[in-house]
Amino acid sequence: MKVLTFTFRILLIVMTFNSLAQTAEVITEPVNVNFKKVDYPLIVRITKPEGFDSTEKSRGFKKITVQNLLFEGYITDQNGISEVQVNENPIILASDGFFSIELALKPGDNELIISGVDDDGNSASESFFFTVDEPTKLLTGNYYALIIGVDQYQDSRITDLDRPIRDASLLKEVLIENYTFEEENITFLENASRRDIIDALDSYREKLGENDNLLIFYAGHGYWDDQNEIGYWIPSDARQSSTADWFRNSTLTDQIRAIRTKHTLLIADACFSGTIFKARSAFTNADKAIRVKYELPSRKAMTSGTLTQVPDRSAFIKYLIKRLEENGEKYLAANSLFYSMEAAVINNSDDGVKPQYGTIQKVGDEGGDFIFVRKE
């Protein structure tokens, strides 16, 4: 009996070819002896993964979700190997019999056919069936964005900036081109007044529902009143001598609490923007499944700094946009986005500038996360 052996790192397959033994007695008269090649059934046994059975299609392989399956192993035969194929793909053997082949899988039923031919021309094959679960699509609501850039101030005593509107425009562009933000669902405010900001947030409070997602972005001046521990955004109509037209962090958190979305993510690129966190609690469970993160409501914030000033030419917005553009994953959690850019922002900013990511306290966060969904 000739033995063709498959030893898989993933699974073990044994192929057996039987050759026909012919004998003839010695007689005094010449006798013609015919040798006939016979195909014998291929015997295959798989020990890992468990539950792989070729006899019943209904049992088959345990359901899997991988898109490709890599087979590696060794093939030897005592009388030599002429050809071995997996799903009609020839296997190229190394000198020691090692092979490696990756099979592309499709959702639903798949058939694995292993066939071989020995040096005598005997051939055999065996089929196995298994099922690939179709990846479950994440059912998300609509994505909305309020993008605010303020770089020109009516009060000449407040320094104008160069970059906020440009940075806000770049963010809007990457959200529309790469992610599931439709342009009609984005409100873009240039040099917004305090009233403009409140009116936009009020409209979202009326329009958005519990399955929707809202991203709020602000780039411009910020201020921290250390004595009273109050943080502000500085709108375009603000006056240096009065806080009447400044936009308080507490007003922002009240608005976020009132907007009943599934997820709200605040991204602020402004001086003292980290003061939005009444208590900093970095969201570090990056290993949890995207679905779990999406199912739980969230109210998160990502800021360019803590209680520090940040420069007009911001490394924060540079790497935020860069990572959003470079991302190749279908689903990108906001905390994964943040941690992918955190080191780059720190390494390319002035000393003391450290971006922050965490939960906005007491506004309805339940431990989930904002999920960016890349367009197909």
Secondary structure, DSSP 8 states (H G I E B T S, - for coil): -EEEEEEESS-EEEEEE----------SS------------------SSTT--SS-TTT-EEEE--SEEEEEEEEEETT-EEEEEETTEE----TTSEEEEEEE--SEEEEEEEEEEETTS-EEEEEEEEEE----------EEEEEEE----SSTTS---SSHHHHHHHHHHHHHHHBSEEEEEEEEEES--HHHHHHHHHHHHHH--TT-EEEEEEES-EEEETTTTEEEE--TT-BTTBSTTSEEHHHHHHHHHHS--SEEEEEEESTTGGGG-SS------TTS-HHHHHHS-EEEEEES-SSS---SS-HHHHHHHHHHHH---SEEEHHHHHHHHHHHHHHTS-TT---EEEE-TTSS--S---EEEB--
